[in-house]
Amino acid sequence: MKNEVNYINDLFVQEDDVLKNIITGLDERELPQISVSPEVGKVLYMLAKISGATHALEIGGLGGYSTIWIGRALPETGEILSLELKQEHVDFALENVKAAGMEDRISYLVGDAVESLDQLTTEGKKFNFFFIDADKPNYMFYLEKAIQLAMPGALIVADNLFQGGRIFDEEDDNPSPVAIRAFNEKIAVDPRLESTILTVGDGLGICRVKSV
């Protein structure tokens, strides 16, 4: 019997062979299966499309699954910069990006995202769409850097804000749920943001950076 996710995916999410092959390719390379779910991918596409995003920054790229969803929503002149810790992930992502015909609009910075974000801030780079899906203890840092790098009205989207339900257990004091609780509380009250969390996937946060 279908549930809500099956119903949505069957009606609204059309994964082509490129996207499907990323999932099997991760297994073949013994890489972690931590890509966003198909329904989250479609929401990322819709958000980027509706917002008119042109310059996107992704923090945590893995095999390129979310990157391709976002990239397909951008105009032909749009660009994505993806920050990824491991070269082996980038190598696989580049295979998929090329298969999707998007190698001209997607670039990568390999290394610690904290250092890469500091570099981008120093360079004065600006973006109008952000997707945060990396190590959870650094989410607060990633948020602050995203706000600094944001054009007015930019969207900041963050995945895994429910932590599989762990954030609801106040006795769970492991680093990830503790960090995500603090992140959620921050985006709820930060005067620079208008925010909410969608109950899609594992909790998808959406923040709009207010015009200054």
Secondary structure as the mmCIF struct_conf table of DSSP 4:
data_model
#
loop_
_struct_conf.conf_type_id
_struct_conf.id
_struct_conf.beg_label_comp_id
_struct_conf.beg_label_asym_id
_struct_conf.beg_label_seq_id
_struct_conf.end_label_comp_id
_struct_conf.end_label_asym_id
_struct_conf.end_label_seq_id
HELX_RH_AL_P HELX_RH_AL_P1 GLU A 4 PHE A 12
HELX_RH_AL_P HELX_RH_AL_P2 ASP A 17 GLU A 28
TURN_TY1_P TURN_TY1_P1 ARG A 29 GLU A 30
HELX_LH_PP_P HELX_LH_PP_P1 SER A 35 SER A 37
HELX_RH_AL_P HELX_RH_AL_P3 PRO A 38 SER A 51
TURN_TY1_P TURN_TY1_P2 GLY A 52 GLY A 52
STRN STRN1 HIS A 55 ILE A 59
TURN_TY1_P TURN_TY1_P3 LEU A 62 GLY A 63
BEND BEND1 GLY A 64 GLY A 64
HELX_RH_AL_P HELX_RH_AL_P4 TYR A 65 GLY A 71
TURN_TY1_P TURN_TY1_P4 ARG A 72 ALA A 73
BEND BEND2 LEU A 74 LEU A 74
TURN_TY1_P TURN_TY1_P5 GLU A 76 THR A 77
STRN STRN2 GLU A 79 GLU A 84
BEND BEND3 LEU A 85 LEU A 85
HELX_RH_AL_P HELX_RH_AL_P5 GLN A 87 ALA A 99
TURN_TY1_P TURN_TY1_P6 ALA A 100 GLY A 101
TURN_TY1_P TURN_TY1_P7 GLU A 103 ARG A 105
STRN STRN3 ILE A 106 VAL A 110
BEND BEND4 GLY A 111 GLY A 111
HELX_RH_AL_P HELX_RH_AL_P6 ALA A 113 GLU A 123
TURN_TY1_P TURN_TY1_P8 GLY A 124 GLY A 124
STRN STRN4 PHE A 127 ILE A 132
BEND BEND5 ALA A 134 ALA A 134
HELX_RH_3T_P HELX_RH_3T_P1 LYS A 136 ASN A 138
HELX_RH_AL_P HELX_RH_AL_P7 TYR A 139 LEU A 149
STRN STRN5 ALA A 150 ALA A 158
BEND BEND6 LEU A 161 PHE A 162
HELX_RH_3T_P HELX_RH_3T_P2 GLN A 163 PHE A 168
TURN_TY1_P TURN_TY1_P9 GLU A 170 GLU A 171
HELX_RH_AL_P HELX_RH_AL_P8 PRO A 175 VAL A 189
TURN_TY1_P TURN_TY1_P10 PRO A 191 ARG A 192
STRN STRN6 LEU A 193 LEU A 198
BEND BEND7 VAL A 200 VAL A 200
TURN_TY1_P TURN_TY1_P11 GLY A 201 ASP A 202
STRN STRN7 LEU A 204 VAL A 209
HELX_LH_PP_P HELX_LH_PP_P2 LYS A 210 SER A 211
#
